[in-house]
Amino acid sequence: MTTKYHFGNFSWLTPFSVVMLITITTLLIAVLFRGWLYRNLVTYKATRQREVSLATDPRLVAVFEKMAPNAKPDDIKQIVRICLKATSGHLQFTTAPCSSDPNQLIYTKKANCIGYAALFTTICNYLLRKQGLDGYWRATHRVGKIYLLGFNVHQLTHSAFLMNHDFVTIGNRITGEVIAVDPVANDYLGIEEVRIRVSNRPEDSPPQSGGGRGGGGGG
């Protein structure tokens, strides 16, 4: 005999329907508040930075020029959102060896986290220069670690591909404000901003330049 729960006028509820209702409600909350949940569960820590190529390919420059009129010089977060949308619109994630040069990514359209961060950084700095904001804001391609509730998730694997993760910080040269984004997390989870952590542990080495092909060392 099926048990029914009596909650006022909801006497039709069965154990299965209660479980389904709770599940659907939980998923809905997770979707609606995924940004807040992600930032409270996951933190990023930069250990160094990579050099990023300037936009020299005519096709890449043309793409940037089309985006420029939509950027509002008085709204840095709107510019960041434009860059995130453009990056996810041009790239598809891959674990195969691939270029991280934005001038090549406009054609290959395949990238890992290195290429995602590289393309975003190039787009963002181009728009900042176009809007006359490069004296105030600068996007920097970072290499670092991801922590889930304080635990370094990279310790769970010995894969060279997953030894670190690339993301981007957009810093204000005057106020010191920093906006951090993970273009891969944005593409697949819809996360616009991420939280960065600061510590004085030995692994926090000063930023160093680096680049090249994105075949490994970044997931």
N, C-alpha and C positions, 0 to 999 in steps of 0.2 A: 504493500500500500504506500503510495507517494505522500510524503509529509508536506504540508503547506504551512507557510509562515504567515501570521496575521499581523500586518503592520497597518493599522487603520483600514483604509480602503484597498490595501494591496494584499488581500488574502489569496491572490492568484500565485504568489511567489512560491516556487519550489526550491529545494536546495540547489539544483542545477542553475536555475534562473538567478538565484542570489549570487552564486559564484561567477556567472557570466556578467552580471551587473557590476560586481566589484572589479572584475578583470577589465571590462570596457572602460569603467570610470578611471581606473589606474592608468591605463594606456592613454586615455584622453588627457589626463593631467600631465603625464610624461611628455606628450607631444606639445601641449600648450606651453609648458614650462621647461622645455628641454634645455634652453639656453641657461636658465638659472640653475637647473640641476647639474648641467655639465660644468659650469664654472665653480660650483660648490663641491663637486666630486673630483674634478680633474684640474691639475695645475701644470704649467710648463716652466721649465728653467733653461735659460740660454747658457751655453758653455763657450760658444764661439760664433763667428759670423762668416758668411761667404760673400765673395765679390759677385756682382751681377752684371751681365752685359748690358750695354745701352741699346736702345732700339735703333737699329740701322737698316733693317730690311724694309723696303718701301711698303710692302703689304702690311707689316706690323705697324708701321707709323700711320698708315691710312686708317687702321682700326682704332688707334688711339685718338686720332683727330676727330673721328666720328663721335667718340665718347666725350670729348672735351666740352662741348656746349652744354651737356647735361650736368656738369660738375658745378656746384655752388661754392664759391670761394670762402663763404662764411660758415660752411657746414662740413667739417672734416669727416664726421661719421658718414655723411651722405657720399662723400668721395670714396671712403673705404668700402661702402656697400656697392658702389658702381664697379670698383676694382674686383671685388669678390665675385660679383655676377659675371663680369667679363672673363675672369679666370676659369670659373666653372663652366662657362659657356663654350670655351675653346679647348678645354682639356678633358681627357678621360684617364682615370688612374690605371697604372700598369705596374707589375712587379718585374717586368723584363728590362734588360739594359736599354737605356734611352738617353737622349740628349736633355740637358737642362738649360740650354741656351734659348732664351725667348725668341730669338730670330729664326730658330729652327722649329720651335714648338708650334709656331703659327701654321706650319705645314704638316708636321708629324702628328700633332694633337694627342700624343701619348706621353704621360709623365708620371713619375712617382712624387713623393713629397718635395723633393729638391726642385723639380721642374715647376710644380705648383707654386712654391714660395718664390722662385725666381721670376716667373711670369707676373705674379701679383706685384712684387717689388718694383719691377720695371714699369708696369702700368701705373702704379701709384706715384712713383717719383716723376714720371712723365707728366701726369696730370697736375701734380703739385707745382712743377716748373711752369706749366701752361697757365695756371691760375695765379702765378706769382707768390706761391706759398712756400717755395723751397727754402726760403730764408728762415722759416718758422718750423716747418715740419719736414721729416725725412723718414722714409721707409727703409728698414734694415733687414736683410735676409739672415735669419738666425738658425743655428744648429743647437739642439739641446735635448732635454729629456722630458718625458711625460710621467707625471705622478698621479696615481689613483689613490685618493685618501692617504696621501703621504708616502705611498709605496712606489718605488721606481719600477714601472712595468717592463722596462727593457731587460731587467734581470731575469725575466721569465724565459728568455730565449738566448741562444748562442749564435743566432743568425746575424751575419754581418749587415744584411739588409735592414735589420730592425735594431741596430745598435744605438741609433739615435733618431731624432725626428726633426724635420725642418718646418719652421713657421716664420712669421714676420712680426716685427714691432714697428709701429709708427710713432715716433717720438717728437715732442715739441721742444725745440732748442731753447726756448725762452722760459717756459713754465715748468718743464720737466715732465709734463703729462705723457703717459705712454699708453697706446692702444695696441693690444696684441691680437693677432688673428691667425687661424690655422686654415688656409685655403682648402685643404683636403677635408677637414671636418665640416667646413661650410658646404662643400659640394655634396657630401653624402649624408650629413646630419642636419644641415641648415643652421649651424652654429655661427653667429656673426662675430662674436668676440670671445676670447679665451682669457683665463687668468694666469698671470706669470708669478712665479715665486722668487724671492730673493733670500739668499743665505750666504754664509761665509765659509761653507764647506770647501775642502781642497779641490773638489772637482770643478769649482766655479773659476775656471781659468779665464784670463782676459781674452776678449774677442780677437780671433785670428782670421785672416782672409783665407778663402779656399773656394774652389769651384770645380769645373770640369764636368765630365759626363756623370749622369745620375744613375749609374748601374748598381750602386750599393751604398751602404753606409747611411741609409735614410729610408724610413718606411712611410 
